[in-house]
Amino acid sequence: MDSRQTSIRKKIVATHFSKLSAYLIALRPELWPKNLIVFAAPLFAFSIHKDSLQASLLAFILFCCVSSAFYLINDIADVKIDRQHPIKCQRPIAARLVPIPMAASMAFVLLASALAISLHDSPVLSVTMTAYAVLQVAYNLRLKQLVIVDIVVIALGFILRAYGGAAATGIILSPWFVLCTAMLALFLAIEKRKAELRLAQIRGAKLRAVLRRYSLPLLHRMENIVTTGTIISYALWSSGPLLHGASTSYMLLTMPFIVYGIFRYQLLSAPQEINNLDNISLKQVGTSDQPEEILLQDLPIVLTFVGWTTSCFVILWLKQQGLID
């Protein structure tokens, strides 16, 4: 009898754990790293201390809540289409693991709570988050169907996140920082569209109407322009106070990490590189339409990010100690 009760308890626990996992997956925590850009403001301004980190962490959590709310809303809106898709049919809402009414309630609570907390914390942060929420509504209702506009809107979402980090910490952003963020955001948005086209070719899937307006040659030309803009704007920012950029020109020492990271990503997303992958590597790198997944899975890119971050902190420490100008 005891063994039977134990077995029943284990099944109940396993069922509850499975349900909790489905609810967590529906929030798409693997996409939360996009919101780490809120930490860029104190990092680029060399204003890293307890208060700025706490404020940035709050902004990060709030943006995660808002983004997860719209992932839920988007999945609810696309549930019929997702159930016919070979991959998206596995999403919790499409797979009926998360009921639509519950998903809608979760989205409302996350969005309302994030906006209320941001208003209490900082009016400027509240305005930024409200603008981000309105942008997401407009994107899901109409803008994602407009060619080129959809890429600009994705990039604008990254810029608003960066402004959110600045608003939370009270930091005034350098114009070169804003330009660099915009160029990098456009780069990631273009890479997302390029990956979607490549995946459609690999799987033979039907393209959405807006994707049919794009072509790989067009996206490659756009990519070349924003890559150049990203590198130049970062170089101008890192040149130092003379150009109203970083507080020290020693930030130029971090340029190799930026250049290598961008080129490495372009290598991984190149059509010939994807065609040369075996099935396992293709599953890990070549079958994602989310650029941040490649950034997190490729060891050289991860090491490049660690090297860049470490270099920034070393330069910051040396400047604070008065060892460099």
C-alpha positions in Angstrom: 0.0 0.0 0.0 2.8 2.4 0.9 4.6 1.6 -2.3 1.5 2.3 -4.3 0.9 5.6 -2.6 4.6 6.5 -3.2 4.2 5.7 -6.8 1.1 7.8 -7.1 2.8 10.7 -5.4 5.7 10.5 -7.8 3.4 10.5 -10.8 1.6 13.6 -9.3 4.9 15.4 -8.8 6.1 14.5 -12.3 2.8 15.8 -13.8 3.0 19.1 -11.8 6.7 19.5 -12.8 5.8 18.9 -16.5 3.1 21.5 -16.3 5.4 24.0 -14.6 8.0 23.3 -17.3 5.5 24.0 -20.0 4.5 27.3 -18.5 8.1 28.3 -18.1 8.9 27.3 -21.7 6.0 29.4 -22.9 7.7 32.5 -21.5 10.7 31.7 -23.7 13.5 32.3 -21.2 16.1 31.4 -23.8 15.3 34.8 -25.5 15.8 36.8 -22.3 19.5 37.4 -23.1 18.2 40.0 -25.6 17.4 42.2 -22.6 21.0 42.1 -21.3 21.5 45.2 -23.5 20.1 47.2 -20.5 23.5 46.7 -18.8 25.2 48.4 -21.7 24.5 52.0 -20.5 26.4 51.7 -17.2 29.1 49.6 -18.9 29.7 52.0 -21.7 29.5 55.0 -19.4 32.0 53.5 -17.0 29.4 53.9 -14.3 29.6 50.4 -12.7 28.7 50.4 -9.0 26.1 48.8 -6.7 23.3 51.3 -7.4 23.7 51.2 -11.2 23.9 47.4 -11.3 20.7 47.1 -9.1 18.9 49.6 -11.3 20.0 47.8 -14.5 19.0 44.4 -13.0 15.5 45.8 -12.3 15.2 47.1 -15.8 16.4 43.7 -17.1 13.7 41.8 -15.1 11.0 44.2 -16.2 11.9 43.9 -19.9 11.9 40.1 -19.5 8.4 40.3 -18.2 7.2 42.6 -21.0 8.9 40.5 -23.7 7.5 37.3 -22.3 4.0 38.8 -22.2 4.2 39.5 -25.9 5.7 36.1 -26.7 2.5 34.7 -25.0 0.2 37.1 -26.9 2.0 36.3 -30.2 1.7 32.6 -29.6 -2.0 32.9 -28.8 -2.6 35.0 -32.0 -0.7 32.5 -34.2 -1.9 29.3 -32.5 -3.7 27.9 -35.5 -0.8 28.6 -37.8 1.7 27.2 -35.3 -0.2 23.9 -35.0 0.4 23.3 -38.7 4.2 24.2 -38.5 6.6 21.2 -38.1 8.6 23.0 -35.3 6.3 25.6 -33.8 3.6 23.0 -33.2 5.8 21.9 -30.2 5.3 25.3 -28.5 3.4 24.9 -25.2 0.3 26.8 -26.3 0.2 25.2 -29.8 0.7 21.8 -28.2 -2.2 22.5 -25.7 0.1 22.2 -22.7 -0.8 25.7 -21.7 -4.5 26.7 -22.0 -5.1 29.8 -24.0 -7.1 31.5 -21.1 -4.2 30.8 -18.7 -1.7 32.2 -21.2 -3.7 35.3 -21.7 -3.9 35.8 -17.9 -0.2 35.3 -17.6 0.5 37.9 -20.3 -1.8 40.5 -18.6 -0.2 40.0 -15.2 3.3 40.2 -16.5 2.7 43.3 -18.7 0.6 45.2 -16.1 3.1 44.4 -13.3 6.1 45.5 -15.3 4.5 48.8 -16.3 3.3 49.5 -12.8 6.7 48.8 -11.2 8.5 50.9 -13.8 6.2 53.8 -13.1 6.9 53.5 -9.4 10.6 53.3 -10.0 11.2 56.0 -12.6 8.8 58.0 -14.9 11.4 58.0 -17.7 11.8 54.2 -17.4 8.0 53.9 -17.5 7.8 56.0 -20.6 10.5 53.9 -22.3 8.8 50.6 -21.4 5.4 51.9 -22.4 6.9 52.9 -25.8 8.4 49.4 -26.1 5.0 47.8 -25.3 3.2 50.0 -27.8 5.9 49.1 -30.4 5.3 45.4 -29.8 1.6 45.8 -30.2 2.0 47.7 -33.5 4.6 45.1 -34.6 2.3 42.1 -34.0 -0.8 43.7 -35.4 0.7 45.2 -38.6 4.3 46.2 -38.8 5.7 42.7 -39.0 4.0 42.4 -42.3 5.7 45.4 -43.9 9.0 44.7 -45.7 12.1 46.6 -44.3 9.8 48.3 -41.7 9.8 45.0 -39.8 13.6 45.0 -39.6 13.7 48.6 -38.4 11.1 47.9 -35.7 13.1 44.9 -34.4 16.1 47.1 -34.2 14.1 49.9 -32.5 13.2 47.4 -29.8 16.9 46.9 -29.0 17.4 50.7 -28.9 14.5 51.1 -26.5 16.0 48.4 -24.2 19.3 50.3 -24.2 17.4 53.5 -23.3 15.6 51.6 -20.6 18.9 50.7 -19.0 20.0 54.4 -19.2 16.7 55.6 -17.8 16.9 53.2 -14.9 20.4 54.3 -14.0 20.0 58.0 -14.8 22.9 57.8 -17.3 23.0 60.1 -20.4 23.9 58.1 -23.4 26.7 59.1 -25.8 25.4 59.8 -29.4 28.0 57.3 -30.7 26.7 54.7 -28.3 23.2 55.2 -29.5 24.4 54.9 -33.1 26.4 51.9 -32.4 23.5 50.2 -30.7 21.2 51.0 -33.6 23.7 49.6 -36.2 24.2 46.4 -34.1 20.5 46.0 -33.7 19.9 46.4 -37.4 22.7 43.8 -37.9 20.9 41.3 -35.7 17.5 42.0 -37.2 18.9 41.4 -40.7 20.6 38.2 -39.5 17.2 37.0 -38.2 15.6 37.5 -41.5 18.5 35.8 -43.3 18.3 32.8 -41.0 14.6 32.5 -41.6 15.1 32.4 -45.3 17.9 29.8 -45.0 15.7 27.6 -42.7 12.9 27.8 -45.2 15.3 26.6 -47.9 16.7 23.8 -45.8 13.2 22.6 -44.7 11.3 23.4 -47.8 8.8 25.3 -45.6 6.3 27.9 -46.9 7.5 31.5 -46.5 5.4 34.2 -44.8 4.3 36.9 -47.1 6.8 39.5 -45.9 9.7 37.0 -46.2 8.9 36.5 -49.9 9.8 40.1 -50.5 13.3 39.5 -49.2 16.2 37.7 -50.9 19.6 36.6 -49.6 21.5 38.9 -52.0 19.4 41.9 -50.8 20.0 40.9 -47.1 23.7 40.5 -47.8 23.9 44.0 -49.2 22.0 45.4 -46.2 24.3 43.4 -43.9 27.4 44.8 -45.4 26.2 48.4 -44.9 25.2 48.0 -41.2 28.4 45.9 -40.5 30.5 48.9 -41.7 28.3 51.3 -39.7 28.6 49.2 -36.6 32.4 49.0 -36.7 32.9 52.7 -37.6 30.5 53.9 -34.9 32.1 51.7 -32.3 35.5 53.0 -33.3 34.4 56.6 -33.0 32.9 56.0 -29.6 36.0 54.1 -28.3 38.2 56.9 -29.6 37.5 58.8 -26.3 36.4 62.2 -25.0 37.8 64.1 -28.0 34.9 62.7 -30.1 32.4 62.8 -27.2 32.7 59.0 -26.8 34.1 56.8 -24.1 35.9 58.4 -21.1 39.2 57.0 -22.3 40.7 56.3 -25.7 42.1 53.0 -24.4 38.8 51.5 -25.3 40.2 51.3 -28.8 42.0 48.2 -27.5 38.7 46.4 -27.4 38.1 46.9 -31.2 39.6 43.5 -32.2 36.9 41.7 -30.2 34.1 43.6 -31.9 35.5 43.1 -35.4 36.2 39.4 -34.8 32.8 38.8 -33.2 30.9 40.3 -36.1 33.0 38.5 -38.7 32.7 35.2 -36.8 28.9 35.5 -36.8 28.8 36.3 -40.5 30.9 33.1 -41.1 28.5 31.0 -39.1 25.4 32.4 -40.9 27.0 32.2 -44.4 25.0 29.8 -46.7 28.1 27.8 -47.7 29.0 27.3 -44.1 25.5 26.0 -43.2 25.6 23.7 -46.3 28.8 22.2 -45.0 27.5 21.3 -41.6 26.7 17.8 -40.6 23.3 16.9 -39.2 24.3 17.5 -35.5 26.0 20.8 -36.2 23.1 21.9 -38.4 20.7 21.2 -35.5 22.9 23.3 -33.1 23.7 26.2 -35.4 22.0 26.1 -38.7 18.4 25.6 -37.7 17.8 28.6 -35.6 16.1 31.8 -36.7 17.2 33.5 -33.4 20.7 35.2 -33.7 21.2 35.1 -29.9 21.1 31.3 -29.9 24.1 31.2 -32.2 25.8 33.8 -30.0 25.3 31.6 -27.0 26.2 28.2 -28.6 29.4 29.1 -30.5 32.4 28.8 -28.2 34.6 31.3 -30.1 31.9 33.9 -30.0 31.3 33.3 -26.3 35.1 33.6 -25.6 35.2 36.8 -27.7 32.4 38.2 -25.5 34.2 37.2 -22.3 37.4 38.8 -23.7 35.6 42.0 -24.6 33.9 42.2 -21.2 37.1 41.5 -19.3 39.0 44.1 -21.3 36.3 46.7 -20.5 36.5 46.0 -16.8 40.3 46.1 -16.8 40.3 49.4 -18.6 37.7 50.8 -16.2 39.7 49.6 -13.2 42.9 51.1 -14.5 41.1 54.5 -15.2 39.6 54.5 -11.7 43.0 53.9 -10.2 44.4 56.8 -12.2 46.9 54.6 -14.1 45.5 55.6 -17.5 43.8 58.8 -18.9 
